[in-house]
Structure formats: structure tokens, C-alpha cells
């Protein structure tokens, strides 16, 4: 079994950003389908995606919902990008392990391969 953490750093401003989050979710689905230990972390501008992906009208909403049990969000960045309300309304876990942010070091120390989008 593989341990993988997918960090979504891309914001919501461009078509390229949509491509990155699509690729991140597709990769996450592949790992999940294989039964691997999976974490998906929305960090930085990537925290904006929670509001987008929890909207049932978004094309990626079904894929996001299928992976929602694996989703966490940087607590600090959710505030910095003004999406803390959307995060609170979602099932995502807010992380503040290292100075208000998720601890990437802990993921590495726990044997996770870290992939960024």
C-alpha cells in the first residue's frame, strides 16, 4: 500500500488552475481506487476550491464528493483567502498543525509521498 498526500496549491483564477485541480482529483481517485492511504490537502490559494467544488453545479463536484473523506484544508490560508465559511460548511477538516498551516514535515515523516498541483 502506498501513502500519498496530494497538495492542491493552484487557485481558481485560470483555466490552467482548473486543469491542475482536475488532475489532482483524478490522481487522488486512482490512489483511492487502489486502496492506498490518501490525504488531499488544499493549501494556499488552493483553499478557494472548497467553495467551488462543494457547489453541486460544478462539473467536478461528484468527483470531489467521492473523495471528500480524504480532504483537509489549511486553516490559516482559508482565512487569508476568505473562504473559512465555505470550509466550515463543508466536511473538510481544517488543519493548523504548524503555525496555523498543515505540517508537510509530518506527512513526510509518516512516510507519505507528497505530490503538488
VEXZA-87988 format. One record per atom (N, C-alpha, C): y, z, x negated; residue number from 1. Coordinates in nm, 3 decimals. Each point is the difference from the previous one (the first is absolute). Layout:
BEGIN
+---------+---------+---------+------+
|       y |       z |       x | resi |
+---------+---------+---------+------+
|       Y |       Z |       X |  NUM |
...
+---------+---------+---------+------+
END
This chain:
BEGIN
+---------+---------+---------+------+
|       y |       z |       x | resi |
+---------+---------+---------+------+
|  -0.118 |   0.000 |  -0.084 |    1 |
|   0.118 |   0.000 |   0.084 |    1 |
|   0.124 |   0.000 |  -0.089 |    1 |
|   0.099 |  -0.075 |   0.042 |    2 |
|   0.127 |  -0.011 |  -0.071 |    2 |
|   0.103 |   0.090 |   0.066 |    2 |
|   0.084 |   0.062 |  -0.081 |    3 |
|   0.116 |   0.075 |   0.050 |    3 |
|   0.122 |  -0.086 |  -0.027 |    3 |
|   0.073 |  -0.035 |   0.104 |    4 |
|   0.116 |  -0.087 |  -0.017 |    4 |
|   0.119 |   0.053 |   0.079 |    4 |
|   0.116 |  -0.007 |  -0.064 |    5 |
|   0.126 |   0.034 |   0.067 |    5 |
|   0.088 |  -0.124 |  -0.005 |    5 |
|   0.041 |  -0.043 |   0.117 |    6 |
|   0.089 |  -0.116 |   0.011 |    6 |
|   0.140 |   0.051 |   0.031 |    6 |
|   0.093 |  -0.028 |  -0.091 |    7 |
|   0.139 |   0.041 |   0.018 |    7 |
|   0.081 |  -0.120 |   0.046 |    7 |
|   0.064 |   0.015 |   0.115 |    8 |
|   0.086 |  -0.104 |   0.053 |    8 |
|   0.144 |   0.038 |  -0.032 |    8 |
|   0.061 |  -0.077 |  -0.088 |    9 |
|   0.137 |   0.024 |  -0.043 |    9 |
|   0.097 |  -0.103 |   0.056 |    9 |
|  -0.053 |  -0.112 |   0.048 |   10 |
|   0.084 |  -0.109 |   0.052 |   10 |
|   0.071 |   0.044 |   0.128 |   10 |
|   0.125 |  -0.034 |   0.010 |   11 |
|   0.078 |   0.029 |   0.120 |   11 |
|  -0.027 |  -0.102 |   0.109 |   11 |
|   0.088 |  -0.005 |   0.097 |   12 |
|  -0.018 |  -0.084 |   0.118 |   12 |
|   0.100 |  -0.115 |   0.008 |   12 |
|   0.068 |  -0.029 |  -0.110 |   13 |
|   0.113 |  -0.093 |   0.005 |   13 |
|  -0.034 |  -0.147 |  -0.009 |   13 |
|  -0.115 |  -0.036 |  -0.054 |   14 |
|  -0.023 |  -0.142 |  -0.023 |   14 |
|  -0.140 |  -0.043 |   0.043 |   14 |
|  -0.017 |  -0.131 |   0.005 |   15 |
|  -0.131 |  -0.056 |   0.031 |   15 |
|  -0.101 |   0.039 |  -0.110 |   15 |
|   0.047 |   0.007 |  -0.124 |   16 |
|  -0.087 |   0.042 |  -0.110 |   16 |
|  -0.048 |   0.143 |   0.019 |   16 |
|   0.088 |   0.087 |   0.052 |   17 |
|  -0.039 |   0.139 |   0.027 |   17 |
|  -0.109 |   0.005 |   0.107 |   17 |
|   0.014 |  -0.083 |   0.103 |   18 |
|  -0.104 |  -0.008 |   0.102 |   18 |
|  -0.132 |  -0.044 |  -0.062 |   18 |
|   0.006 |  -0.095 |  -0.092 |   19 |
|  -0.120 |  -0.043 |  -0.070 |   19 |
|  -0.064 |   0.113 |  -0.079 |   19 |
|   0.082 |   0.081 |  -0.065 |   20 |
|  -0.053 |   0.112 |  -0.078 |   20 |
|  -0.069 |   0.103 |   0.088 |   20 |
|   0.062 |   0.036 |   0.112 |   21 |
|  -0.063 |   0.100 |   0.085 |   21 |
|  -0.125 |  -0.057 |   0.066 |   21 |
|   0.001 |  -0.130 |   0.032 |   22 |
|  -0.120 |  -0.064 |   0.054 |   22 |
|  -0.113 |   0.006 |  -0.102 |   22 |
|   0.030 |  -0.035 |  -0.124 |   23 |
|  -0.101 |   0.006 |  -0.105 |   23 |
|  -0.049 |   0.142 |  -0.023 |   23 |
|   0.090 |   0.096 |   0.005 |   24 |
|  -0.039 |   0.140 |  -0.018 |   24 |
|  -0.097 |   0.044 |   0.109 |   24 |
|   0.030 |  -0.033 |   0.125 |   25 |
|  -0.086 |   0.040 |   0.110 |   25 |
|  -0.134 |  -0.074 |  -0.002 |   25 |
|   0.001 |  -0.127 |  -0.039 |   26 |
|  -0.125 |  -0.076 |  -0.011 |   26 |
|  -0.089 |   0.060 |  -0.110 |   26 |
|   0.060 |   0.033 |  -0.114 |   27 |
|  -0.077 |   0.063 |  -0.107 |   27 |
|  -0.055 |   0.135 |   0.047 |   27 |
|   0.084 |   0.076 |   0.069 |   28 |
|  -0.045 |   0.130 |   0.051 |   28 |
|  -0.117 |  -0.016 |   0.096 |   28 |
|   0.006 |  -0.100 |   0.086 |   29 |
|  -0.109 |  -0.024 |   0.094 |   29 |
|  -0.129 |  -0.034 |  -0.074 |   29 |
|   0.011 |  -0.080 |  -0.106 |   30 |
|  -0.119 |  -0.034 |  -0.078 |   30 |
|  -0.065 |   0.125 |  -0.060 |   30 |
|   0.082 |   0.088 |  -0.058 |   31 |
|  -0.053 |   0.124 |  -0.056 |   31 |
|  -0.058 |   0.090 |   0.110 |   31 |
|   0.070 |   0.008 |   0.113 |   32 |
|  -0.047 |   0.082 |   0.110 |   32 |
|  -0.133 |  -0.053 |   0.056 |   32 |
|  -0.009 |  -0.131 |   0.017 |   33 |
|  -0.123 |  -0.061 |   0.050 |   33 |
|  -0.118 |   0.027 |  -0.092 |   33 |
|   0.027 |   0.012 |  -0.130 |   34 |
|  -0.106 |   0.028 |  -0.098 |   34 |
|  -0.036 |   0.149 |  -0.005 |   34 |
|   0.076 |   0.082 |   0.073 |   35 |
|  -0.028 |   0.144 |   0.001 |   35 |
|   0.058 |   0.075 |  -0.118 |   35 |
|   0.096 |  -0.061 |  -0.068 |   36 |
|   0.063 |   0.065 |  -0.115 |   36 |
|   0.096 |   0.109 |   0.045 |   36 |
|   0.032 |   0.089 |  -0.092 |   37 |
|   0.097 |   0.106 |   0.025 |   37 |
|   0.139 |  -0.062 |  -0.016 |   37 |
|   0.077 |  -0.003 |   0.106 |   38 |
|   0.124 |  -0.076 |   0.006 |   38 |
|   0.118 |   0.087 |   0.039 |   38 |
|   0.109 |  -0.017 |  -0.073 |   39 |
|   0.129 |   0.058 |   0.035 |   39 |
|   0.102 |  -0.115 |   0.003 |   39 |
|   0.083 |  -0.004 |   0.103 |   40 |
|   0.110 |  -0.095 |   0.008 |   40 |
|   0.128 |   0.082 |   0.004 |   40 |
|   0.086 |  -0.022 |  -0.099 |   41 |
|   0.123 |   0.079 |  -0.010 |   41 |
|   0.120 |  -0.094 |   0.010 |   41 |
|   0.084 |   0.022 |   0.100 |   42 |
|   0.126 |  -0.072 |   0.014 |   42 |
|   0.106 |   0.083 |  -0.071 |   42 |
|   0.062 |  -0.059 |  -0.102 |   43 |
|   0.093 |   0.073 |  -0.085 |   43 |
|   0.124 |  -0.086 |  -0.021 |   43 |
|   0.110 |   0.062 |  -0.038 |   44 |
|   0.124 |  -0.073 |  -0.021 |   44 |
|   0.038 |  -0.077 |   0.125 |   44 |
|   0.047 |  -0.124 |  -0.020 |   45 |
|   0.037 |  -0.085 |   0.114 |   45 |
|  -0.119 |  -0.029 |   0.091 |   45 |
|  -0.120 |   0.015 |  -0.053 |   46 |
|  -0.120 |  -0.023 |   0.080 |   46 |
|  -0.012 |   0.092 |   0.120 |   46 |
|   0.070 |   0.115 |  -0.004 |   47 |
|  -0.006 |   0.092 |   0.114 |   47 |
|   0.054 |  -0.065 |   0.128 |   47 |
|   0.083 |  -0.101 |  -0.014 |   48 |
|   0.057 |  -0.069 |   0.116 |   48 |
|  -0.108 |  -0.068 |   0.084 |   48 |
|  -0.114 |  -0.031 |  -0.061 |   49 |
|  -0.104 |  -0.072 |   0.071 |   49 |
|  -0.064 |   0.082 |   0.112 |   49 |
|   0.005 |   0.131 |  -0.010 |   50 |
|  -0.064 |   0.082 |   0.104 |   50 |
|   0.060 |  -0.031 |   0.136 |   50 |
|   0.132 |  -0.006 |   0.010 |   51 |
|   0.065 |  -0.033 |   0.127 |   51 |
|  -0.039 |  -0.139 |   0.047 |   51 |
|  -0.010 |  -0.094 |  -0.092 |   52 |
|  -0.036 |  -0.138 |   0.035 |   52 |
|  -0.144 |  -0.010 |   0.048 |   52 |
|  -0.091 |   0.060 |  -0.076 |   53 |
|  -0.143 |  -0.018 |   0.025 |   53 |
|  -0.053 |   0.081 |   0.116 |   53 |
|   0.073 |   0.105 |   0.040 |   54 |
|  -0.042 |   0.077 |   0.118 |   54 |
|   0.053 |  -0.061 |   0.129 |   54 |
|   0.079 |  -0.106 |  -0.011 |   55 |
|   0.047 |  -0.075 |   0.116 |   55 |
|  -0.112 |  -0.094 |   0.044 |   55 |
|  -0.049 |   0.018 |   0.122 |   56 |
|  -0.113 |  -0.080 |   0.049 |   56 |
|   0.028 |  -0.150 |   0.001 |   56 |
|   0.127 |  -0.040 |  -0.003 |   57 |
|   0.035 |  -0.142 |   0.000 |   57 |
|  -0.009 |  -0.064 |  -0.138 |   57 |
|  -0.016 |   0.080 |  -0.105 |   58 |
|  -0.009 |  -0.055 |  -0.135 |   58 |
|  -0.139 |  -0.061 |  -0.022 |   58 |
|  -0.005 |  -0.118 |  -0.060 |   59 |
|  -0.127 |  -0.069 |  -0.023 |   59 |
|  -0.100 |   0.083 |  -0.081 |   59 |
|   0.050 |   0.084 |  -0.090 |   60 |
|  -0.089 |   0.080 |  -0.084 |   60 |
|  -0.037 |   0.135 |   0.061 |   60 |
|   0.053 |   0.031 |   0.116 |   61 |
|  -0.025 |   0.129 |   0.063 |   61 |
|  -0.149 |   0.031 |   0.017 |   61 |
|  -0.083 |  -0.092 |   0.049 |   62 |
|  -0.142 |   0.032 |   0.014 |   62 |
|  -0.068 |   0.034 |  -0.133 |   62 |
|   0.035 |  -0.072 |  -0.106 |   63 |
|  -0.057 |   0.027 |  -0.131 |   63 |
|   0.046 |   0.137 |  -0.050 |   63 |
|   0.129 |   0.028 |   0.015 |   64 |
|   0.053 |   0.130 |  -0.040 |   64 |
|  -0.069 |   0.113 |   0.077 |   64 |
|  -0.013 |  -0.017 |   0.131 |   65 |
|  -0.063 |   0.104 |   0.082 |   65 |
|  -0.144 |   0.025 |  -0.041 |   65 |
|  -0.072 |  -0.105 |  -0.041 |   66 |
|  -0.139 |   0.016 |  -0.043 |   66 |
|  -0.010 |   0.082 |  -0.129 |   66 |
|   0.108 |   0.004 |  -0.078 |   67 |
|   0.002 |   0.070 |  -0.128 |   67 |
|   0.081 |   0.129 |   0.004 |   67 |
|   0.054 |   0.033 |   0.114 |   68 |
|   0.097 |   0.109 |   0.013 |   68 |
|  -0.051 |   0.135 |  -0.053 |   68 |
|  -0.130 |   0.023 |   0.007 |   69 |
|  -0.055 |   0.127 |  -0.050 |   69 |
|   0.019 |   0.016 |  -0.151 |   69 |
|   0.029 |  -0.108 |  -0.069 |   70 |
|   0.015 |   0.002 |  -0.145 |   70 |
|   0.145 |   0.000 |  -0.045 |   70 |
|   0.095 |   0.000 |   0.096 |   71 |
|   0.141 |  -0.022 |  -0.032 |   71 |
|   0.075 |   0.130 |  -0.025 |   71 |
|   0.079 |  -0.002 |  -0.107 |   72 |
|   0.096 |   0.107 |  -0.026 |   72 |
|   0.132 |  -0.063 |  -0.043 |   72 |
|   0.105 |   0.080 |   0.004 |   73 |
|   0.135 |  -0.049 |  -0.024 |   73 |
|   0.074 |   0.101 |  -0.087 |   73 |
|   0.079 |  -0.051 |  -0.092 |   74 |
|   0.083 |   0.087 |  -0.083 |   74 |
|   0.104 |   0.070 |   0.089 |   74 |
|  -0.004 |   0.132 |  -0.001 |   75 |
|   0.091 |   0.078 |   0.083 |   75 |
|   0.146 |  -0.023 |  -0.042 |   75 |
|   0.027 |   0.005 |  -0.128 |   76 |
|   0.136 |  -0.018 |  -0.048 |   76 |
|   0.054 |  -0.138 |   0.036 |   76 |
|  -0.080 |  -0.102 |  -0.027 |   77 |
|   0.047 |  -0.138 |   0.023 |   77 |
|   0.015 |  -0.031 |   0.149 |   77 |
|  -0.082 |   0.062 |   0.084 |   78 |
|   0.017 |  -0.020 |   0.144 |   78 |
|   0.140 |   0.045 |   0.042 |   78 |
|   0.048 |   0.110 |  -0.058 |   79 |
|   0.135 |   0.046 |   0.027 |   79 |
|   0.104 |  -0.091 |  -0.062 |   79 |
|  -0.025 |  -0.041 |  -0.123 |   80 |
|   0.096 |  -0.085 |  -0.071 |   80 |
|   0.018 |  -0.136 |   0.068 |   80 |
|  -0.107 |  -0.050 |   0.063 |   81 |
|   0.007 |  -0.128 |   0.070 |   81 |
|   0.015 |   0.017 |   0.151 |   81 |
|   0.031 |   0.122 |   0.042 |   82 |
|   0.034 |   0.031 |   0.139 |   82 |
|  -0.111 |  -0.040 |   0.099 |   82 |
|  -0.124 |   0.029 |  -0.036 |   83 |
|  -0.113 |  -0.030 |   0.090 |   83 |
|  -0.084 |   0.124 |   0.028 |   83 |
|   0.057 |   0.118 |  -0.027 |   84 |
|  -0.079 |   0.122 |   0.020 |   84 |
|  -0.042 |   0.018 |   0.145 |   84 |
|   0.080 |  -0.045 |   0.095 |   85 |
|  -0.038 |   0.009 |   0.142 |   85 |
|  -0.123 |  -0.084 |   0.031 |   85 |
|  -0.003 |  -0.121 |  -0.052 |   86 |
|  -0.116 |  -0.087 |   0.022 |   86 |
|  -0.124 |   0.058 |  -0.066 |   86 |
|   0.016 |   0.060 |  -0.117 |   87 |
|  -0.114 |   0.061 |  -0.068 |   87 |
|  -0.051 |   0.119 |   0.080 |   87 |
|   0.090 |   0.082 |   0.050 |   88 |
|  -0.040 |   0.116 |   0.080 |   88 |
|  -0.073 |  -0.042 |   0.127 |   88 |
|   0.041 |  -0.111 |   0.060 |   89 |
|  -0.064 |  -0.049 |   0.122 |   89 |
|  -0.135 |  -0.067 |  -0.026 |   89 |
|  -0.023 |  -0.039 |  -0.124 |   90 |
|  -0.125 |  -0.067 |  -0.035 |   90 |
|  -0.107 |   0.104 |  -0.035 |   90 |
|  -0.119 |  -0.049 |  -0.028 |   91 |
|  -0.108 |   0.087 |  -0.045 |   91 |
|  -0.005 |   0.011 |  -0.152 |   91 |
|   0.096 |  -0.059 |  -0.068 |   92 |
|   0.002 |   0.004 |  -0.146 |   92 |
|   0.031 |   0.141 |  -0.049 |   92 |
|  -0.055 |   0.032 |  -0.116 |   93 |
|   0.024 |   0.129 |  -0.063 |   93 |
|   0.117 |  -0.014 |  -0.097 |   93 |
|   0.098 |   0.088 |   0.011 |   94 |
|   0.112 |   0.000 |  -0.094 |   94 |
|  -0.042 |   0.078 |  -0.125 |   94 |
|   0.019 |  -0.059 |  -0.116 |   95 |
|  -0.037 |   0.063 |  -0.126 |   95 |
|   0.123 |   0.041 |  -0.079 |   95 |
|  -0.005 |   0.120 |  -0.056 |   96 |
|   0.111 |   0.049 |  -0.083 |   96 |
|  -0.055 |   0.081 |  -0.117 |   96 |
|  -0.104 |  -0.050 |  -0.062 |   97 |
|  -0.076 |   0.074 |  -0.101 |   97 |
|   0.074 |   0.018 |  -0.132 |   97 |
|   0.086 |  -0.094 |  -0.036 |   98 |
|   0.070 |   0.009 |  -0.127 |   98 |
|   0.148 |  -0.030 |   0.022 |   98 |
|   0.079 |   0.104 |   0.003 |   99 |
|   0.145 |  -0.011 |   0.017 |   99 |
|   0.036 |  -0.084 |   0.123 |   99 |
|  -0.073 |   0.022 |   0.109 |  100 |
|   0.027 |  -0.067 |   0.125 |  100 |
|  -0.072 |  -0.132 |   0.018 |  100 |
|  -0.072 |  -0.044 |  -0.102 |  101 |
|  -0.069 |  -0.129 |   0.001 |  101 |
|  -0.151 |   0.020 |  -0.008 |  101 |
|  -0.077 |  -0.103 |   0.032 |  102 |
|  -0.145 |   0.008 |  -0.023 |  102 |
|  -0.027 |   0.010 |  -0.150 |  102 |
|  -0.107 |   0.065 |  -0.037 |  103 |
|  -0.035 |   0.012 |  -0.141 |  103 |
|  -0.095 |  -0.113 |  -0.040 |  103 |
|   0.052 |  -0.097 |  -0.069 |  104 |
|  -0.083 |  -0.109 |  -0.051 |  104 |
|  -0.092 |   0.055 |  -0.110 |  104 |
|   0.049 |   0.095 |  -0.076 |  105 |
|  -0.081 |   0.061 |  -0.105 |  105 |
|  -0.125 |   0.064 |   0.059 |  105 |
|   0.014 |   0.071 |   0.112 |  106 |
|  -0.116 |   0.063 |   0.063 |  106 |
|  -0.103 |  -0.105 |   0.042 |  106 |
|   0.048 |  -0.113 |   0.052 |  107 |
|  -0.092 |  -0.107 |   0.037 |  107 |
|  -0.078 |  -0.049 |  -0.121 |  107 |
|   0.070 |  -0.023 |  -0.110 |  108 |
|  -0.065 |  -0.046 |  -0.122 |  108 |
|  -0.097 |   0.106 |  -0.053 |  108 |
|   0.044 |   0.125 |  -0.001 |  109 |
|  -0.085 |   0.109 |  -0.048 |  109 |
|  -0.126 |   0.015 |   0.086 |  109 |
|   0.011 |  -0.034 |   0.128 |  110 |
|  -0.114 |   0.008 |   0.091 |  110 |
|  -0.088 |  -0.125 |  -0.005 |  110 |
|   0.030 |  -0.091 |  -0.092 |  111 |
|  -0.085 |  -0.116 |  -0.019 |  111 |
|   0.033 |  -0.121 |   0.085 |  111 |
|   0.118 |  -0.002 |   0.061 |  112 |
|   0.040 |  -0.114 |   0.083 |  112 |
|   0.053 |  -0.114 |  -0.086 |  112 |
|  -0.040 |  -0.120 |   0.033 |  113 |
|   0.063 |  -0.120 |  -0.053 |  113 |
|   0.126 |  -0.020 |   0.084 |  113 |
|   0.114 |  -0.018 |  -0.063 |  114 |
|   0.125 |  -0.014 |   0.073 |  114 |
|   0.043 |  -0.148 |  -0.004 |  114 |
|   0.020 |  -0.055 |   0.119 |  115 |
|   0.044 |  -0.138 |   0.015 |  115 |
|   0.134 |   0.004 |   0.072 |  115 |
|   0.099 |  -0.074 |  -0.053 |  116 |
|   0.133 |   0.001 |   0.061 |  116 |
|   0.032 |  -0.136 |   0.060 |  116 |
|   0.067 |   0.003 |   0.112 |  117 |
|   0.050 |  -0.119 |   0.067 |  117 |
|   0.147 |   0.019 |   0.031 |  117 |
+---------+---------+---------+------+
END
